[in-house]
Amino acid sequence: MLQDLVTRLSPQSRYFRFVSSFHQLPPSMLARFALIDYDREMALVALTKTRAAQDDGAIVETERIVGVSRYVTNPDRASCEFSLLVADDFAGRGLGSRLMEAIMQVARDKGLTEMQGLVLRENAAMLELVRRLGFTVQAFPDDPDFRLVTHAL
């Protein structure tokens, strides 16, 4: 389902999230995202279910991942880096905010004190979202194409 989420994304959405032009996740990346080390990381997914009638009248229900928020604890064991991905057809509906608020609460409950991330400078929608959530946005000194976003938990 994770691979399906990525392959359905527009090229721009894939680039904004992965800073790459690949069409699907390489096997090593897919494994890393799917296998969570719960001592250091967490991922939350939003699912949708659809029901469809087949020609014989049978109802088939399918689930689809439409959003993922995650964090990985930094070596200082006090802060974490986040990521967020929302399916294009669910963008702009508040799902990203809900996923971010939920992953921030999980990080707080884990005892982490700061969440941070790198956002491409041209990703206006994500920068707007993190600002609404109270993140500080500043230049990233190592690469002018990115902004460093931080939020005390």
C-alpha positions as CSV (number, residue, x, y, z in Angstrom):
1,M,0.0,0.0,0.0
2,L,2.9,2.3,0.7
3,Q,4.3,1.7,-2.8
4,D,0.8,2.4,-4.3
5,L,0.7,5.8,-2.4
6,V,4.1,6.8,-3.9
7,T,3.3,5.7,-7.5
8,R,0.0,7.6,-7.5
9,L,1.7,10.9,-6.6
10,S,2.3,13.6,-9.2
11,P,6.0,14.0,-10.1
12,Q,6.0,17.3,-8.2
13,S,4.7,15.7,-5.0
14,R,7.2,12.9,-5.2
15,Y,10.0,15.4,-5.7
16,F,8.8,17.6,-2.8
17,R,8.8,14.6,-0.5
18,F,11.8,12.6,-1.6
19,V,13.9,15.2,-3.6
20,S,14.1,12.6,-6.3
21,S,12.4,11.8,-9.6
22,F,11.9,8.1,-9.1
23,H,8.5,6.7,-9.9
24,Q,8.4,4.2,-7.1
25,L,10.3,3.5,-3.9
26,P,13.5,1.4,-4.3
27,P,13.2,-1.9,-2.4
28,S,15.7,-0.7,0.3
29,M,13.8,2.5,0.9
30,L,10.4,0.7,1.0
31,A,11.8,-1.7,3.6
32,R,13.2,1.1,5.7
33,F,9.8,2.9,5.7
34,A,7.8,-0.2,6.4
35,L,9.9,-1.7,9.1
36,I,9.7,0.6,12.1
37,D,12.2,0.6,15.1
38,Y,9.6,1.6,17.7
39,D,12.3,2.7,20.2
40,R,13.5,5.4,17.8
41,E,10.8,6.0,15.2
42,M,7.1,6.1,14.7
43,A,4.8,6.3,11.6
44,L,1.1,7.0,11.4
45,V,-0.9,6.3,8.4
46,A,-4.3,7.5,7.2
47,L,-6.4,4.8,5.4
48,T,-9.4,5.0,3.2
49,K,-11.7,2.2,2.3
50,T,-13.6,1.9,-0.9
51,R,-16.4,-0.6,-1.7
52,A,-17.2,-1.7,-5.2
53,A,-19.6,-4.2,-6.7
54,Q,-18.2,-6.7,-9.1
55,D,-20.1,-8.0,-12.1
56,D,-21.4,-10.9,-10.1
57,G,-22.8,-8.6,-7.4
58,A,-20.1,-9.4,-4.8
59,I,-18.9,-6.4,-2.8
60,V,-15.1,-5.9,-2.8
61,E,-13.6,-3.6,-0.1
62,T,-10.1,-2.2,-0.6
63,E,-7.9,-0.1,1.7
64,R,-5.6,2.6,0.5
65,I,-3.0,4.6,2.4
66,V,-3.7,8.3,1.7
67,G,-1.2,9.9,4.2
68,V,1.8,9.1,6.3
69,S,3.5,11.1,9.0
70,R,6.6,9.9,10.8
71,Y,9.4,10.8,13.0
72,V,12.9,9.5,13.6
73,T,14.7,10.3,16.8
74,N,18.0,12.2,16.4
75,P,21.2,11.0,18.1
76,D,20.7,13.5,20.9
77,R,17.6,11.4,21.9
78,A,15.7,14.6,22.7
79,S,14.8,15.8,19.2
80,C,13.4,14.2,16.1
81,E,13.1,14.7,12.4
82,F,9.6,14.5,10.8
83,S,8.3,13.7,7.4
84,L,4.8,14.0,5.9
85,L,3.2,12.6,2.8
86,V,-0.4,13.1,1.7
87,A,-1.9,11.7,-1.5
88,D,-2.6,14.4,-4.1
89,D,-6.3,13.7,-4.1
90,F,-6.5,14.3,-0.4
91,A,-4.3,17.4,-0.3
92,G,-5.9,20.6,1.0
93,R,-8.5,18.8,3.1
94,G,-6.8,19.0,6.5
95,L,-5.3,15.5,6.5
96,G,-1.8,16.8,6.6
97,S,-2.5,19.0,9.7
98,R,-4.2,16.1,11.5
99,L,-1.3,13.7,10.7
100,M,1.2,16.3,11.9
101,E,-0.7,17.0,15.1
102,A,-0.9,13.3,15.8
103,I,2.7,12.5,15.2
104,M,3.7,15.6,17.3
105,Q,1.6,14.2,20.2
106,V,3.2,10.8,19.9
107,A,6.7,12.4,20.0
108,R,5.7,14.4,23.1
109,D,4.4,11.2,24.7
110,K,7.8,9.6,23.9
111,G,9.5,12.4,25.8
112,L,11.0,14.2,22.8
113,T,11.3,18.0,23.2
114,E,11.8,19.2,19.6
115,M,10.6,18.3,16.1
116,Q,12.5,19.5,13.0
117,G,12.5,18.9,9.3
118,L,13.9,20.1,6.0
119,V,11.4,21.5,3.5
120,L,12.2,22.5,0.0
121,R,12.0,26.3,-0.4
122,E,9.7,25.9,-3.4
123,N,7.2,23.7,-1.4
124,A,4.9,26.6,-0.5
125,A,2.0,24.3,0.7
126,M,4.2,22.5,3.2
127,L,5.8,25.7,4.4
128,E,2.3,27.2,4.9
129,L,1.2,24.1,6.8
130,V,4.1,24.1,9.3
131,R,3.8,27.8,9.9
132,R,0.1,27.3,10.8
133,L,1.2,24.5,13.2
134,G,3.6,26.9,14.9
135,F,6.9,25.8,13.4
136,T,9.7,28.3,13.0
137,V,10.9,28.5,9.5
138,Q,14.5,29.6,8.8
139,A,17.2,29.3,6.1
140,F,19.1,26.1,6.1
141,P,22.8,27.1,6.0
142,D,24.0,23.9,4.3
143,D,21.7,24.2,1.3
144,P,19.8,27.3,0.1
145,D,17.2,25.1,-1.6
146,F,15.9,24.0,1.8
147,R,14.3,25.6,4.9
148,L,14.8,24.3,8.4
149,V,11.6,24.1,10.3
150,T,11.5,23.5,14.0
151,H,8.9,23.2,16.7
152,A,9.3,22.8,20.5
153,L,7.2,19.9,21.7
